[in-house]
Amino acid sequence: MFTGIVSDIGTVIGNGQRNDVQRIAIACKFKPEDLVIGGSMACSGICLTVVSCDSGDDGDTVFEVDAAPETLEVTTASDWDIGRRVNLERPLKVGDELSGHLVSGHVDAVVSVVEREDLGETTRFWFDMPEKIGRLVAPKGSVALDGTSLTVNSVKEDRFDCLLIPHTLQVTNWNERKKGDRINLEVDLIARYVARLAETA
């Protein structure tokens, strides 16, 4: 379980096929002792398992994760070329502050940036909205986009927007995002379960 509060930006330094999975190596600023083999890591909103961890040559920590074929199919992990920067968050621990909202790391859809508006120090991003998630995205509700807990500003028929403050742009990879980029979206857990209850009532 995560909160959508990004704590580091990692860089993909390796990406290759390993048997039936894609082995992805990511360099980050976390200390090796802070990562657990077999533990979870949210990588741009995707919950992946750390399969190895070691100190890099330049002082960074390098960890590896495996992306299964289904993960590559339903997330943006298939886009992660060498040099791609990804938002990272370690899993929530008992007693940690819940600053964002509860995030599972299970991607519901991949959406695209349809417009970016730089408004002084803030930036507004508009995203397309697949029909299957339209009823789960509400104005002033929470979503996780590439692992970042964001508030939905407004919703139109086929799109929605979020307004990012300078701090968010500084501590995540969002300042690099542009029109056409594909983004991992996870809807709010409460919205998901309320919708499911309504379906089965």
Contact map, one row per residue, 1 for C-alpha under 8 A:
111000000000000000000000000000000000000000000000000000000000000000000000000000000000000000110000000001111000000000000000000000000000000000000000000000000000000000000000000000000000000000000000000000000
111110000000000000000000000000000000000001000000000000000000000000000000000000000000000011110000000011111000000000000000000000000000000000000000000000000000000000000000000000000000000000000000000000000
111110000000000000000000000000000000000000000000000000000000000000000000000000000000000000010000011111100000000000000000000000000000000000000000000010000000000000000000000000000000000000000000000000000
011111000000000000000000000000000000000000001000000000000000000000000000000000000000000010000000000111100000000000000000000000000000000000000001001110000000000000000000000000000000000000000000000000000
011111100000000000000000000000000000000000000000000000000000000000000000000000000000000010000000001100000000000000000000000000000000000000000000001110000000000000000000000000000000000000000000000000000
000111111000000000000000000000000000000000000000000000000000000000000000000000000000001110000000000000000000000000000000000000000000000000000000001100000000000000000000001100000000000000000000000000000
000011111000000000000000000000000000000000000000000000000000000000000000000000000000001111000000000000000000000000000000000000000000000000000000000000000000000000000000001000000000000000000000000000000
000001111100000000000000000111000000000000000000000000000000000000000000000000000000001110000000000000000000000000000000000000000000000000000000000000000000000000000000001100000000000000000000000000000
000001111110000000000000000100000000000000000000000000000000000000000000000000000000111100000000000000000000000000000000000000000000000000000000000000000000000000000000001110000000000000000000000000000
000000011111000000000000011110000000000000000000000000000000000000000000000000000000111100000000000000000000000000000000000000000000000000000000000000000000000000000000000000000000000000000000000000000
000000001111100000000000011100000000000000000000000000000000000000000000000000000111110000000000000000000000000000000000000000000000000000000000000000000000000000000000000000000000000000000000000000000
000000000111111000000001111000000000000000000000000000000000000000000000000000011111110000000000000000000000000000000000000000000000000000000000000000000000000000000000000000000000000000000000000000000
000000000011111000000001111000000000000000000000000000000000000000000000000000000110000000000000000000000000000000000000000000000000000000000000000000000000000000000000000000000000000000000000000000000
000000000001111100000011110000000000000000000000000000000000000000000000000000000100000000000000000000000000000000000000000000000000000000000000000000000000000000000000000000000000000000000000000000000
000000000001111110000111100000000000000000000000000000000000000000000000000000011100000000000000000000000000000000000000000000000000000000000000000000000000000000000000000000000000000000000000000000000
000000000000011111000111000000000000000000000000000000000000000000000000000000000000000000000000000000000000000000000000000000000000000000000000000000000000000000000000000000000000000000000000000000000
000000000000001111111110000000000000000000000000000000000000000000000000000000000000000000000000000000000000000000000000000000000000000000000000000000000000000000000000000000000000000000000000000000000
000000000000000111111110000000000000000000000000000000000000000000000000000000000000000000000000000000000000000000000000000000000000000000000000000000000000000000000000000000000000000000000000000000000
000000000000000011111100000000000000000000000000000000000000000000000000000000000000000000000000000000000000000000000000000000000000000000000000000000000000000000000000000000000000000000000000000000000
000000000000000011111100000000000000000000000000000000000000000000011000000000000000000000000000000000000000000000000000000000000000000000000000000000000000000000000000000000000000000000000000000000000
000000000000000011111110000000000000000000000000000000000000000001111000000000000000000000000000000000000000000000000000000000000000000000000000000000000000000000000000000000000000000000000000000000000
000000000000001111111111000000000000000000000000000000000000000001111000000000000000000000000000000000000000000000000000000000000000000000000000000000000000000000000000000000000000000000000000000000000
000000000000011111001111100000000000000000000000000000000000000111100000000000000000000000000000000000000000000000000000000000000000000000000000000000000000000000000000000000000000000000000000000000000
000000000001111100000111110000000000000000000000000000000000000111100000000000000000000000000000000000000000000000000000000000000000000000000000000000000000000000000000000000000000000000000000000000000
000000000001111000000011111000000000000000000000000000000000011110000000000000000000000000000000000000000000000000000000000000000000000000000000000000000000000000000000000000000000000000000000000000000
000000000111110000000001111100000000000000000000000000000000011100000000000000000000000000000000000000000000000000000000000000000000000000000000000000000000000000000000000000000000000000000000000000000
000000000111100000000000111110000000000000000000000000010001111000000000000000000000000000000000000000000000000000000000000000000000000000000000000000000000000000000000000000000000000000000000000000000
000000011110000000000000011111000000000000000000000000000001111000000000000000000000000000000000000000000000000000000000000000000000000000000000000000000000000000000000000000000000000000000000000000000
000000010100000000000000001111100000000000000000000000000001100000000000000000000000000000000000000000000000000000000000000000000000000000000000000000000000000000000000000000000000000000000000000000000
000000010000000000000000000111110110000000000000000000000001100000000000000000000000000000000000000000000000000000000000000000000000000000000000000000000000000000000000000000000000000000000000000000000
000000000000000000000000000011111110000000000000000000000000100000000000000000000000000000000000000000000000000000000000000000000000000000000000000000000000000000000000000000000000000000000000000000000
000000000000000000000000000001111110000000000000000011100000100000000000000000000000000000000000000000000000000000000000000000000000000000000000000000000000000000000000000000000000000000000000000000000
000000000000000000000000000000111111000000000000000000000000000000000000000000000000000000000000000000000000000000000000000000000000000000000000000000000000000000000000000000000000000000000000000000000
000000000000000000000000000001111111000000000000000000000000000000000000000000000000000000000000000000000000000000000000000000000000000000000000000000000000000000000000000000000000000000000000000000000
000000000000000000000000000001111111101000000000010010000000000000000000000000000000000000000000000000000000000000000000000000000000000000000000000000000000000000000000000000000000000000000000000000000
000000000000000000000000000000001111111100000000010000000000000000000000000000000000000000000000000000000000000000000000000000000000000000000000000000000000000000000000000000000000000000000000000000000
000000000000000000000000000000000011111000000000111110000000000000000000000000000000000000000000000000000000000000000000000000000000000000000000000000000000000000000000000000000000000000000000000000000
000000000000000000000000000000000001111100000000111000000000000000000000000000000000000000000000000000000000000000000000000000000000000000000000000000000000000000000000000000000000000000000000000000000
000000000000000000000000000000000011111110000000110000000000000000000000000000000000000000000000000000000000000000000000000000000000000000000000000000000000000000000000000000000000000000000000000000000
000000000000000000000000000000000001011111000011110000000000000000000000000000000000000001100000000000000000000000000000000000000000000000000000000000000000000000000000000000000000000000000000000000000
000000000000000000000000000000000000001111100111110000000000000000000000000000000000000111100000000000000000000000000000000000000000000000000000000000000000000000000000000000000000000000000000000000000
010000000000000000000000000000000000000111111111000000000000000000000000000000000000001111100000000000001000000000000000000000000000000000000000001000000000000000000000000000000000000000000000000000000
000000000000000000000000000000000000000011111111000000000000000000000000000000000000011110000000000000000000000000000000000000000000000000000000011000000000000000000000000000000000000000000000000000000
000000000000000000000000000000000000000001111100000000000000000000000000000000000000011100000000000000000000000000000000000000000000000000000000111100000000000000000000000000000000000100000000000000000
000100000000000000000000000000000000000001111110000000000000000000000000000000000000001100000000000000001110000000000000000000000000000000000001111100000000000000000000000000000000000111000000000000000
000000000000000000000000000000000000000011111111000000000000000000000000001000000000000000000000000000001110000000000000000000000000000000000000011000000000000000000000000000000000000100000000000000000
000000000000000000000000000000000000000111101111100000000000000000000000000000000000000000000000000000011100000000000000000000000000000000000000000000000000000000000000000000000000000000000000000000000
000000000000000000000000000000000000000111100111110000000000000011100000000000000000000000000000000000000000000000000000000000000000000000000000000000000000000000000000000000000000000000000000000000000
000000000000000000000000000000000000111110000011111000000000000011000000000000000000000000000000000000000000000000000000000000000000000000000000000000000000000000000000000000000000000000000000000000000
000000000000000000000000000000000011111110000001111110000000001111000000000000000000000000000000000000000000000000000000000000000000000000000000000000000000000000000000000000000000000000000000000000000
000000000000000000000000000000000000110000000000111110000000001111000000000000000000000000000000000000000000000000000000000000000000000000000000000000000000000000000000000000000000000000000000000000000
000000000000000000000000000000000000100000000000011111000000001110000000000000000000000000000000000000000000000000000000000000000000000000000000000000000000000000000000000000000000000000000000000000000
000000000000000000000000000000010010100000000000011111100000111100000000000000000000000000000000000000000000000000000000000000000000000000000000000000000000000000000000000000000000000000000000000000000
000000000000000000000000000000010000000000000000000111110000111000000000000000000000000000000000000000000000000000000000000000000000000000000000000000000000000000000000000000000000000000000000000000000
000000000000000000000000000000010000000000000000000011111011110000000000000000000000000000000000000000000000000000000000000000000000000000000000000000000000000000000000000000000000000000000000000000000
000000000000000000000000001000000000000000000000000001111111110000000000000000000000000000000000000000000000000000000000000000000000000000000000000000000000000000000000000000000000000000000000000000000
000000000000000000000000000000000000000000000000000000111111000000000000000000000000000000000000000000000000000000000000000000000000000000000000000000000000000000000000000000000000000000000000000000000
000000000000000000000000000000000000000000000000000000011111000000000000000000000000000000000000000000000000000000000000000000000000000000000000000000000000000000000000000000000000000000000000000000000
000000000000000000000000000000000000000000000000000000111111100000000000000000000000000000000000000000000000000000000000000000000000000000000000000000000000000000000000000000000000000000000000000000000
000000000000000000000000001111000000000000000000000000111111110000000000000000000000000000000000000000000000000000000000000000000000000000000000000000000000000000000000000000000000000000000000000000000
000000000000000000000000001111110000000000000000000011110011111000000000000000000000000000000000000000000000000000000000000000000000000000000000000000000000000000000000000000000000000000000000000000000
000000000000000000000000111100000000000000000000000011110001111100000000000000000000000000000000000000000000000000000000000000000000000000000000000000000000000000000000000000000000000000000000000000000
000000000000000000000000111100000000000000000000011111000000111110000000000000000000000000000000000000000000000000000000000000000000000000000000000000000000000000000000000000000000000000000000000000000
000000000000000000000011110000000000000000000000011110000000011111000000000000000000000000000000000000000000000000000000000000000000000000000000000000000000000000000000000000000000000000000000000000000
000000000000000000000011100000000000000000000001111100000000001111100000000000000000000000000000000000000000000000000000000000000000000000000000000000000000000000000000000000000000000000000000000000000
000000000000000000001111000000000000000000000001111000000000000111110000000000000000000000000000000000000000000000000000000000000000000000000000000000000000000000000000000000000000000000000000000000000
000000000000000000001111000000000000000000000001000000000000000011111011000010000000000000000000000000000000000000000000000000000000000000000000000000000000000000000000000000000000000000000000000000000
000000000000000000011100000000000000000000000000000000000000000001111111000000000000000000000000000000000000000000000000000000000000000000000000000000000000000000000000000000000000000000000000000000000
000000000000000000011100000000000000000000000000000000000000000000111111100000000000000000000000000000000000000000000000000000000000000000000000000000000000000000000000000000000000000000000000000000000
000000000000000000000000000000000000000000000000000000000000000000011111110000000000000000000000000000000000000000000000000000000000000000000000000000000000000000000000000000000000000000000000000000000
000000000000000000000000000000000000000000000000000000000000000000111111111010000000000000000000000000000000000000000000000000000000000000000000000000000000000000000000000000000000000000000000000000000
000000000000000000000000000000000000000000000000000000000000000000111111111111000000000000000000000000000000000000000000000000000000000000000000000000000000000000000000000000000000000000000000000000000
000000000000000000000000000000000000000000000000000000000000000000001111111101000000000000000000000000000000000000000000000000000000000000000000000000000000000000000000000000000000000000000000000000000
000000000000000000000000000000000000000000000000000000000000000000000111111100000000000000000000000000000010110000000000000000000000000000000000000000000000000000000000000000000000000000000000000000000
000000000000000000000000000000000000000000000100000000000000000000000011111111000000000000000000000000000010110000000000000000000000000000000000000000000000000000000000000000000000000100000000000000000
000000000000000000000000000000000000000000000000000000000000000000000001111111110000000000000000000000000000010000000000000000000000000000000000000000000000000000000000000000000000011100000000000000000
000000000000000000000000000000000000000000000000000000000000000000100011001111110000000000000000000000000000000000000000000000000000000000000000000000000000000000000000000000000000000000000000000000000
000000000000000000000000000000000000000000000000000000000000000000000001101111110000000000000000000000000000000000000000000000000000000000000000000000000000000000000000000000000000000000000000000000000
000000000000000000000000000000000000000000000000000000000000000000000000000111111000000000000000000000000000000000000000000000000000000000000000000000000000000000000000000000000000000000000000000000000
000000000001001000000000000000000000000000000000000000000000000000000000000111111101000000000000000000000000000000000000000000000000000000000000000000000000000000000000000000000000000000000000000000000
000000000001001000000000000000000000000000000000000000000000000000000000000000111111000000000000000000000000000000000000000000000000000000000000000000000000000000000000000000000000000000000000000000000
000000000011111000000000000000000000000000000000000000000000000000000000000000011111000000000000000000000000000000000000000000000000000000000000000000000000000000000000000000000000000000000000000000000
000000000011100000000000000000000000000000000000000000000000000000000000000000001111100000000000000000000000000000000000000000000000000000000000000000000000000000000000000000000000000000000000000000000
000000000011000000000000000000000000000000000000000000000000000000000000000000011111110000000000000000000000000000000000000000000000000000000000000000000000000000000000000000000000000000000000000000000
000000001111000000000000000000000000000000000000000000000000000000000000000000000011111000000000000000000000000000000000000000000000000000000000000000000000000000000000000010000000000000000000000000000
000000001111000000000000000000000000000000110000000000000000000000000000000000000001111100000000000000000000000000000000000000000000000000000000000000000000000000000000000010000000000000000000000000000
000001111100000000000000000000000000000001111000000000000000000000000000000000000000111110000000000000000000000000000000000000000000000000000000011100000000000000000000000110000000000000000000000000000
000001111100000000000000000000000000000011111000000000000000000000000000000000000000011111000000000000000000000000000000000000000000000000000000001000000000000000000000000000000000000000000000000000000
010111110000000000000000000000000000000011100000000000000000000000000000000000000000001111100000000000000000000000000000000000000000000000000000001000000000000000000000000000000000000000000000000000000
010000100000000000000000000000000000000111000000000000000000000000000000000000000000000111110000000000000000000000000000000000000000000000000000000000000000000000000000000000000000000000000000000000000
110000000000000000000000000000000000000111000000000000000000000000000000000000000000000011111000000000000000000000000000000000000000000000000000000000000000000000000000000000000000000000000000000000000
111000000000000000000000000000000000000000000000000000000000000000000000000000000000000001111101000000000000000000000000000000000000000000000000000000000000000000000000000000000000000000000000000000000
000000000000000000000000000000000000000000000000000000000000000000000000000000000000000000111111000000000000000000000000000000000000000000000000000000000000000000000000000000000000000000000000000000000
000000000000000000000000000000000000000000000000000000000000000000000000000000000000000000011111000000000000000000000000000000000000000000000000000000000000000000000000000000000000000000000000000000000
000000000000000000000000000000000000000000000000000000000000000000000000000000000000000000001111100000000000000000000000000000000000000000000000000000000000000000000000000000000000000000000000000000000
000000000000000000000000000000000000000000000000000000000000000000000000000000000000000000011111110000000000000000000000000000000000000000000000000000000000000000000000000000000000000000000000000000000
000000000000000000000000000000000000000000000000000000000000000000000000000000000000000000000011111000000000000000000000000000000000000000000000000000000000000000000000000000000000000000000000000000000
001000000000000000000000000000000000000000000000000000000000000000000000000000000000000000000001111111000000000000000000000000000000000000000000000000000000000000000000000000000000000000000000000000000
001010000000000000000000000000000000000000000000000000000000000000000000000000000000000000000000111110000000000000000000000000000000000000000000000000000000000000000000000000000000000000000000000000000
001110000000000000000000000000000000000000000000000000000000000000000000000000000000000000000000011111000000000000000000000000000000000000000000000010000000000000000000000000000000000000000000000000000
011100000000000000000000000000000000000000000000000000000000000000000000000000000000000000000000011111100000000000000000000000000000000000000100000010000000000000000000000000000000000000010000000000000
111100000000000000000000000000000000000000000000000000000000000000000000000000000000000000000000010111110000000000000000000000000000000000000000000000000000000000000000000000000000000000011000000000000
111100000000000000000000000000000000000000000000000000000000000000000000000000000000000000000000000011111000000000000000000000000000000000000001000000000000000000000000000000000000000001011000000000000
110000000000000000000000000000000000000000000010000000000000000000000000000000000000000000000000000001111100000000000000000000000000000000000000000000000000000000000000000000000000000000001000000000000
110000000000000000000000000000000000000001001110000000000000000000000000000000000000000000000000000000111110000000000000000000000000000000000000001000000000000000000000000000000000000001000000000000000
000000000000000000000000000000000000000000001110000000000000000000000000000000000000000000000000000000011111000000000000000000000000000000000000000000000000000000000000000000000000000001000000000000000
000000000000000000000000000000000000000000001100000000000000000000000000011000000000000000000000000000001111110000000000000000000000000000000000000000000000000000000000000000000000000111000000000000000
000000000000000000000000000000000000000000000000000000000000000000000000000000000000000000000000000000000111110000000000000000000000100000000000000000000000000000000000000000000000000111100000000000000
000000000000000000000000000000000000000000000000000000000000000000000000011000000000000000000000000000000011111000000000000000000100100000000000000000000000000000000000000000000000000111000000000000000
000000000000000000000000000000000000000000000000000000000000000000000000011100000000000000000000000000000011111100000000000000000000000000000000000000000000000000000000000000000000011110000000000000000
000000000000000000000000000000000000000000000000000000000000000000000000000000000000000000000000000000000000111110000000000000111100000000000000000000000000000000000000000000000000011110000000000000000
000000000000000000000000000000000000000000000000000000000000000000000000000000000000000000000000000000000000011111000000000000110000000000000000000000000000000000000000000000000011111000000000000000000
000000000000000000000000000000000000000000000000000000000000000000000000000000000000000000000000000000000000001111110000000011110000000000000000000000000000000000000000000000000111111000000000000000000
000000000000000000000000000000000000000000000000000000000000000000000000000000000000000000000000000000000000000111110000000011110000000000000000000000000000000000000000000000000011000000000000000000000
000000000000000000000000000000000000000000000000000000000000000000000000000000000000000000000000000000000000000011111000000011100000000000000000000000000000000000000000000000000110000000000000000000000
000000000000000000000000000000000000000000000000000000000000000000000000000000000000000000000000000000000000000011111100001111000000000000000000000000000000000000000000000000000110000000000000000000000
000000000000000000000000000000000000000000000000000000000000000000000000000000000000000000000000000000000000000000111110001110000000000000000000000000000000000000000000000000000000000000000000000000000
000000000000000000000000000000000000000000000000000000000000000000000000000000000000000000000000000000000000000000011111111100000000000000000000000000000000000000000000000000000000000000000000000000000
000000000000000000000000000000000000000000000000000000000000000000000000000000000000000000000000000000000000000000001111111100000000000000000000000000000000000000000000000000000000000000000000000000000
000000000000000000000000000000000000000000000000000000000000000000000000000000000000000000000000000000000000000000000111111000000000000000000000000000000000000000000000000000000000000000000000000000000
000000000000000000000000000000000000000000000000000000000000000000000000000000000000000000000000000000000000000000000111111000000000000000000000000000000000000000001100000000000000000000000000000000000
000000000000000000000000000000000000000000000000000000000000000000000000000000000000000000000000000000000000000000000111111100000000000000000000000000000000000000111100000000000000000000000000000000000
000000000000000000000000000000000000000000000000000000000000000000000000000000000000000000000000000000000000000000011111111110000000000000000000000000000000000000111000000000000000000000000000000000000
000000000000000000000000000000000000000000000000000000000000000000000000000000000000000000000000000000000000000000011110011111000000000000000000000000000000000011110000000000000000000000000000000000000
000000000000000000000000000000000000000000000000000000000000000000000000000000000000000000000000000000000000000011111000001111100000000000000000000000000000000011110000000000000000000000000000000000000
000000000000000000000000000000000000000000000000000000000000000000000000000000000000000000000000000000000000000011110000000111110000000000000000000000000000001111000000000000000000000000000000000000000
000000000000000000000000000000000000000000000000000000000000000000000000000000000000000000000000000000000000001111100000000011111000000000000000000000000000001110000000000000000000000000000000000000000
000000000000000000000000000000000000000000000000000000000000000000000000000000000000000000000000000000000000001111000000000001111100000000000000000000000000011100000000000000000000000000000000000000000
000000000000000000000000000000000000000000000000000000000000000000000000000000000000000000000000000000000000001000000000000000111110110000000000000000000000011100000000000000000000000000000000000000000
000000000000000000000000000000000000000000000000000000000000000000000000000000000000000000000000000000000000101000000000000000011111110000000000000000000000010000000000000000000000000000000000000000000
000000000000000000000000000000000000000000000000000000000000000000000000000000000000000000000000000000000000000000000000000000001111110000000000000000000000010000000000000000000000000000000000000000000
000000000000000000000000000000000000000000000000000000000000000000000000000000000000000000000000000000000000000000000000000000000111111000000000000000000000000000000000000000000000000000000000000000000
000000000000000000000000000000000000000000000000000000000000000000000000000000000000000000000000000000000001100000000000000000001111111110000000000000000000000000000000000000000000000000100000000000000
000000000000000000000000000000000000000000000000000000000000000000000000000000000000000000000000000000000000000000000000000000001111111110000000000000000000010000000000000000000000000000000000000000000
000000000000000000000000000000000000000000000000000000000000000000000000000000000000000000000000000000000000000000000000000000000001111111000000000000000000000000000000000000000000000000000000000000000
000000000000000000000000000000000000000000000000000000000000000000000000000000000000000000000000000000000000000000000000000000000000111111000000000000000000000000000000000000000000000000110011001000000
000000000000000000000000000000000000000000000000000000000000000000000000000000000000000000000000000000000000000000000000000000000000111111101110000000010010000000000000000000000000000000100010000000000
000000000000000000000000000000000000000000000000000000000000000000000000000000000000000000000000000000000000000000000000000000000000001111111100000000010110000000000000000000000000000000000000000000000
000000000000000000000000000000000000000000000000000000000000000000000000000000000000000000000000000000000000000000000000000000000000000011111000000000111110000000000000000000000000000000000000000000000
000000000000000000000000000000000000000000000000000000000000000000000000000000000000000000000000000000000000000000000000000000000000000001111100000000111100000000000000000000000000000000000000000000000
000000000000000000000000000000000000000000000000000000000000000000000000000000000000000000000000000000000000000000000000000000000000000011111110000000110000000000000000000000000000000000010000000000000
000000000000000000000000000000000000000000000000000000000000000000000000000000000000000000000000000010000000000000000000000000000000000011011111000011110000000000000000000000000000000000110000000000000
000000000000000000000000000000000000000000000000000000000000000000000000000000000000000000000000000000000000000000000000000000000000000010001111100011110000000000000000000000000000000011110000000000000
000100000000000000000000000000000000000000001000000000000000000000000000000000000000000000000000000000100000000000000000000000000000000000000111111111000000000000000000000000000000000111110000000000000
000000000000000000000000000000000000000000011000000000000000000000000000000000000000000000000000000000000000000000000000000000000000000000000011111111000000000000000000000000000000001111000000000000000
000000000000000000000000000000000000000000111100000000000000000000000000000000000000001000000000000000000000000000000000000000000000000000000001111100000000000000000000000000000000001110000000000000000
000111000000000000000000000000000000000001111100000000000000000000000000000000000000001110000000000000001000000000000000000000000000000000000001111110000000000000000000000000000000000110000000000000000
000111000000000000000000000000000000000000011000000000000000000000000000000000000000001000000000000000000000000000000000000000000000000000000001111111000000000000000000000100000000000000000000000000000
001110000000000000000000000000000000000000000000000000000000000000000000000000000000000000000000000110000000000000000000000000000000000000000111101111100000000000000000000000000000000000000000000000000
000000000000000000000000000000000000000000000000000000000000000000000000000000000000000000000000000000000000000000000000000000000000000000000111100111110000000001010000000000000000000000000000000000000
000000000000000000000000000000000000000000000000000000000000000000000000000000000000000000000000000000000000000000000000000000000000000000111110000011111000000001100000000000000000000000000000000000000
000000000000000000000000000000000000000000000000000000000000000000000000000000000000000000000000000000000000000000000000000000000000000011111110000001111110000111100000000000000000000000000000000000000
000000000000000000000000000000000000000000000000000000000000000000000000000000000000000000000000000000000000000000000000000000000000000000110000000000111110000111100000000000000000000000000000000000000
000000000000000000000000000000000000000000000000000000000000000000000000000000000000000000000000000000000000000000000000000000000000000001110000000000011111000111000000000000000000000000000000000000000
000000000000000000000000000000000000000000000000000000000000000000000000000000000000000000000000000000000000000000000000000000000000000011100000000000011111111110000000000000000000000000000000000000000
000000000000000000000000000000000000000000000000000000000000000000000000000000000000000000000000000000000000000000000000000000000000000000000000000000000111111100000000000000000000000000000000000000000
000000000000000000000000000000000000000000000000000000000000000000000000000000000000000000000000000000000000000000000000000000000000000000000000000000000011111000000000000000000000000000000000000000000
000000000000000000000000000000000000000000000000000000000000000000000000000000000000000000000000000000000000000000000000000000011110010000000000000000000011111100000000000000000000000000000000000000000
000000000000000000000000000000000000000000000000000000000000000000000000000000000000000000000000000000000000000000000000000001111000000000000000000000000011111110000000000000000000000000000000000000000
000000000000000000000000000000000000000000000000000000000000000000000000000000000000000000000000000000000000000000000000000001111000000000000000000000011111011111000000000000000000000000000000000000000
000000000000000000000000000000000000000000000000000000000000000000000000000000000000000000000000000000000000000000000000000111100000000000000000000000011110001111100000000000000000000000000000000000000
000000000000000000000000000000000000000000000000000000000000000000000000000000000000000000000000000000000000000000000000000111000000000000000000000001111100000111110000000000000000000000000000000000000
000000000000000000000000000000000000000000000000000000000000000000000000000000000000000000000000000000000000000000000000011110000000000000000000000000111000000011111000000000000000000000000000000000000
000000000000000000000000000000000000000000000000000000000000000000000000000000000000000000000000000000000000000000000000011110000000000000000000000001000000000001111101100000000000000000000000000000000
000000000000000000000000000000000000000000000000000000000000000000000000000000000000000000000000000000000000000000000000111000000000000000000000000000000000000000111111100000000000000000000000000000000
000000000000000000000000000000000000000000000000000000000000000000000000000000000000000000000000000000000000000000000000110000000000000000000000000000000000000000011111110000000000000000000000000000000
000000000000000000000000000000000000000000000000000000000000000000000000000000000000000000000000000000000000000000000000000000000000000000000000000000000000000000001111111000000000000000000000000000000
000000000000000000000000000000000000000000000000000000000000000000000000000000000000000000000000000000000000000000000000000000000000000000000000000000000000000000011111111101000000000000000000000000000
000000000000000000000000000000000000000000000000000000000000000000000000000000000000000000000000000000000000000000000000000000000000000000000000000000000000000000011111111111100000000000000000000000000
000000000000000000000000000000000000000000000000000000000000000000000000000000000000000000000000000000000000000000000000000000000000000000000000000000000000000000000111111111100000000000000000000000000
000001111000000000000000000000000000000000000000000000000000000000000000000000000000000000000000000000000000000000000000000000000000000000000000000000000000000000000011111110000000000000000000000000000
000001011000000000000000000000000000000000000000000000000000000000000000000000000000001000000000000000000000000000000000000000000000000000000000000100000000000000000001111111100000000000000000000000000
000000001000000000000000000000000000000000000000000000000000000000000000000000000000111000000000000000000000000000000000000000000000000000000000000000000000000000000000111111111000000000000000000000000
000000000000000000000000000000000000000000000000000000000000000000000000000000000000000000000000000000000000000000000000000000000000000000000000000000000000000000000001110111111000000000000000000000000
000000000000000000000000000000000000000000000000000000000000000000000000000000000000000000000000000000000000000000000000000000000000000000000000000000000000000000000000110111111000000000000000000000000
000000000000000000000000000000000000000000000000000000000000000000000000000000000000000000000000000000000000000000000000000000000000000000000000000000000000000000000000000011111100000000000000000000000
000000000000000000000000000000000000000000000000000000000000000000000000000000000000000000000000000000000000000000000000000000000000000000000000000000000000000000000000000011111110100000000000000000000
000000000000000000000000000000000000000000000000000000000000000000000000000000000000000000000000000000000000000010110000000000000000000000000000000000000000000000000000000000011111100000000000000000000
000000000000000000000000000000000000000000000000000000000000000000000000000000000000000000000000000000000000000111110000000000000000000000000000000000000000000000000000000000001111100000000000000000000
000000000000000000000000000000000000000000000000000000000000000000000000000000000000000000000000000000000000000111000000000000000000000000000000000000000000000000000000000000000111110000000000000000000
000000000000000000000000000000000000000000000000000000000000000000000000000000000000000000000000000000000000000110000000000000000000000000000000000000000000000000000000000000001111111000000000000000000
000000000000000000000000000000000000000000000000000000000000000000000000000100000000000000000000000000000000011110000000000000000000000000000000000000000000000000000000000000000001111100000000000000000
000000000000000000000000000000000000000000000000000000000000000000000000000100000000000000000000000000000000011110000000000000000000000000000000110000000000000000000000000000000000111110000000000000000
000000000000000000000000000000000000000000011100000000000000000000000000001100000000000000000000000000000011111000000000000000000000000000000001111000000000000000000000000000000000011111000000000000000
000000000000000000000000000000000000000000001000000000000000000000000000000000000000000000000000000000000011111000000000000000000000000000000011111000000000000000000000000000000000001111100000000000000
000000000000000000000000000000000000000000001000000000000000000000000000000000000000000000000000000000101111100000000000000000000000000000000011100000000000000000000000000000000000000111110000000000000
000000000000000000000000000000000000000000000000000000000000000000000000000000000000000000000000000000000001000000000000000000000000100110000111000000000000000000000000000000000000000011111011000000000
000000000000000000000000000000000000000000000000000000000000000000000000000000000000000000000000000011100000000000000000000000000000000100001111000000000000000000000000000000000000000001111111000000000
000000000000000000000000000000000000000000000000000000000000000000000000000000000000000000000000000001110000000000000000000000000000000000000000000000000000000000000000000000000000000000111111100000000
000000000000000000000000000000000000000000000000000000000000000000000000000000000000000000000000000000000000000000000000000000000000000000000000000000000000000000000000000000000000000000011111110000000
000000000000000000000000000000000000000000000000000000000000000000000000000000000000000000000000000000000000000000000000000000000000000110000000000000000000000000000000000000000000000000111111111000000
000000000000000000000000000000000000000000000000000000000000000000000000000000000000000000000000000000000000000000000000000000000000000100000000000000000000000000000000000000000000000000111111111100000
000000000000000000000000000000000000000000000000000000000000000000000000000000000000000000000000000000000000000000000000000000000000000000000000000000000000000000000000000000000000000000001111111110000
000000000000000000000000000000000000000000000000000000000000000000000000000000000000000000000000000000000000000000000000000000000000000000000000000000000000000000000000000000000000000000000111111111000
000000000000000000000000000000000000000000000000000000000000000000000000000000000000000000000000000000000000000000000000000000000000000100000000000000000000000000000000000000000000000000000011111111100
000000000000000000000000000000000000000000000000000000000000000000000000000000000000000000000000000000000000000000000000000000000000000000000000000000000000000000000000000000000000000000000001111111110
000000000000000000000000000000000000000000000000000000000000000000000000000000000000000000000000000000000000000000000000000000000000000000000000000000000000000000000000000000000000000000000000111111111
000000000000000000000000000000000000000000000000000000000000000000000000000000000000000000000000000000000000000000000000000000000000000000000000000000000000000000000000000000000000000000000000011111111
000000000000000000000000000000000000000000000000000000000000000000000000000000000000000000000000000000000000000000000000000000000000000000000000000000000000000000000000000000000000000000000000001111111
000000000000000000000000000000000000000000000000000000000000000000000000000000000000000000000000000000000000000000000000000000000000000000000000000000000000000000000000000000000000000000000000000111111
000000000000000000000000000000000000000000000000000000000000000000000000000000000000000000000000000000000000000000000000000000000000000000000000000000000000000000000000000000000000000000000000000011111
